[in-house]
């Protein structure tokens, strides 16, 4: 059996923000279970942050995906250091829940204040109970780096595709 040769190694940091915070847990737990031999999870309860890592092979590239999750909007400013160098953000919310919808807008504004680079993609995901998944994301506010998806809360494949899109975008903009 021939082993593939790793051409490049990348670290892709993705900030995962949600309200209610349980939305993010269902996706990251499933992702970590799927890649259990190549993943880790650390919860820093005193800081209000969880860090998950998943090592993936994308073609001949090894990608270390770092998922940062915070427990609430009020901690974003205090945890600025964790967000620096982010490759993208995923904001999970429930459009039919006014509090969740408002929190998503605030997460976006706060993330853009902390991450000044407008090329860093922000992906909004409306978590639905139905089986809907929009294959082609909608662009928001005439910003090509802000995308909107609707996915079912059980659909790990859709969540994985969204993470893959951030990875591919990162790799193509950081080709050595």
C-alpha positions in Angstrom: 0.0 0.0 0.0 1.4 3.4 -1.0 1.2 6.2 1.5 0.3 9.6 0.0 2.9 12.3 0.4 1.8 15.3 2.4 2.7 18.4 0.4 1.5 21.1 2.8 0.2 21.4 6.3 -2.3 24.1 7.3 -3.9 25.3 10.5 -7.4 26.6 9.9 -9.0 28.3 12.9 -12.8 28.6 12.7 -14.9 30.5 15.3 -18.2 28.8 16.0 -20.7 31.1 17.7 -24.3 30.2 18.5 -27.4 31.2 20.5 -28.6 29.1 22.1 -25.2 27.6 22.8 -26.6 24.0 22.5 -26.8 24.4 18.7 -23.0 24.3 18.3 -22.6 21.3 20.6 -24.7 19.0 18.4 -22.6 19.6 15.4 -19.1 19.6 17.0 -19.9 16.4 19.0 -20.9 14.6 15.8 -17.9 15.9 13.9 -15.5 14.8 16.7 -17.2 11.3 16.8 -16.9 10.9 13.1 -13.1 11.7 13.3 -12.5 10.3 16.8 -9.1 9.0 15.9 -7.9 12.4 14.7 -9.7 14.8 17.1 -9.5 16.3 20.5 -11.7 18.4 22.7 -10.8 20.7 25.6 -13.2 22.7 27.7 -11.9 25.7 29.6 -15.0 26.4 31.7 -13.3 29.2 33.7 -12.6 31.0 30.5 -15.9 30.2 28.9 -14.3 28.6 25.8 -14.1 25.2 24.3 -11.5 24.2 21.7 -11.9 21.2 19.4 -9.3 20.1 16.9 -9.8 17.7 14.0 -6.9 16.6 11.7 -8.1 16.0 8.2 -6.5 15.1 4.9 -7.6 17.2 1.9 -5.9 15.8 -1.2 -2.2 15.9 -0.3 -2.7 18.5 2.4 -2.9 17.9 6.1 -5.3 20.3 7.7 -5.5 20.9 11.5 -9.0 22.4 12.0 -9.4 24.3 15.2 -13.0 25.0 16.3 -13.3 27.7 18.9 -16.6 28.0 20.8 -17.5 30.6 23.4 -20.2 30.5 25.9 -21.9 33.8 25.1 -21.5 37.1 23.4 -20.3 38.9 26.4 -17.1 36.9 26.3 -16.1 37.7 22.7 -14.3 40.9 23.6 -12.5 39.3 26.6 -11.3 36.4 24.4 -10.0 38.6 21.5 -6.7 36.7 21.5 -8.5 33.4 20.7 -10.2 35.0 17.6 -7.1 36.6 16.1 -5.9 34.8 13.0 -9.3 33.2 12.4 -9.8 31.7 9.0 -13.6 32.0 9.2 -16.7 32.1 11.4 -19.8 30.0 11.6 -22.7 31.6 13.3 -25.5 29.2 14.2 -29.0 30.5 15.1 -32.7 29.8 14.9 -34.4 32.4 12.7 -37.8 31.8 14.3 -36.4 32.6 17.7 -36.1 36.4 18.0 -33.5 36.3 20.7 -31.4 33.8 18.7 -31.7 35.9 15.5 -30.7 39.1 17.3 -27.7 37.4 18.9 -26.5 36.2 15.5 -26.5 39.8 14.2 -24.5 40.9 17.3 -22.0 38.0 16.9 -21.5 39.1 13.3 -20.9 42.7 14.2 -18.5 41.8 17.1 -16.6 39.3 14.9 -16.1 41.9 12.2 -14.8 44.3 14.8 -12.3 41.7 16.1 -11.4 40.3 12.7 -10.8 43.3 10.4 -9.9 41.4 7.2 -13.1 41.5 5.1 -11.9 38.4 3.1 -12.4 36.2 6.2 -15.7 34.4 5.5 -18.6 34.5 7.9 -21.2 31.8 7.4 -24.7 32.1 9.0 -26.5 28.8 9.5 -30.2 28.8 10.3 -30.7 25.5 12.2 -34.1 24.0 11.2 -36.0 21.0 12.4 -37.0 20.2 8.8 -34.9 18.3 6.3 -34.0 21.4 4.3 -30.5 22.0 3.1 -29.7 24.7 0.7 -26.8 23.4 -1.5 -26.0 26.8 -2.9 -25.7 29.4 -0.1 -27.3 32.8 -0.4 -25.0 35.9 -0.1 -26.0 38.5 2.4 -25.8 42.3 2.3 -24.0 42.2 -1.1 -20.9 40.8 0.7 -19.4 37.9 -1.1 -17.7 36.7 2.1 -21.0 36.5 4.1 -23.0 33.4 3.3 -26.3 32.0 4.6 -27.4 28.4 4.8 -30.4 26.6 6.2 -29.7 23.1 7.5 -31.3 20.5 9.7 -29.8 20.2 13.1 -29.1 16.5 12.5 -27.3 17.0 9.2 -23.6 16.5 10.0 -22.8 16.1 6.2 -24.1 19.6 5.6 -22.1 21.0 8.5 -19.0 19.2 7.2 -19.4 20.7 3.7 -19.5 24.2 5.2 -16.3 23.5 7.2 -14.8 22.1 4.0 -15.7 25.3 2.1 -13.8 27.4 4.7 -10.8 25.0 4.4 -10.7 25.1 0.6 -11.0 28.9 0.6 -8.1 29.1 3.1 -5.9 26.7 1.2 -6.5 28.4 -2.1 -5.6 31.8 -0.6 -2.5 30.5 1.2 -0.9 28.4 -1.6 2.8 28.3 -1.0 
